[in-house]
Amino acid sequence: MTTMKAAQKRAQAKVEYNAFLAGCPSRQLLDRISDKWVVLILCALGGDDDSGRPGAAHADAPRAMRYSEISRLLAGISQKMLTQTLRSLEHDGLLTRTVTPTVPVTVSYELTDLGLSLHHMTRGLRDWAQTHMAEVLANRENHDARTS
């Protein structure tokens, strides 16, 4: 019986990932990245901020953001949810957290190359949702009218 090195095991497992199988770890990843807050955080760090704020001329360019900037941009997210989501994204290697020893301490978040590759996909989801929202709302109204 031959033993496999760690790299060989990872390569074999990569070939075997199938999200349709109940025990596949890619299901956990899909669960995480399909969360609305994950999508919005990735879009924010990816430079998709179209809030019209001064300095937004660099839109579409990924940039580091402080916690407070992200919090202000994502209306409705609780401090607990933002902290948990940022930690999970850092754990998965999608963003980096940089602590600068100032008074007070400055913490910034920035997409990694892996996070940037996912951002390109989440940007499309966000754009699609914003573009087709009126149509979806009309379909909901029609469906509700038919089923009432």
Summary of the structure (lengths in Angstrom):
residues: 148
radius of gyration: 19.4
end to end distance: 65.4
largest distance: 65.6
contacts: 344
relative contact order: 0.12
helix: 59%
strand: 9%
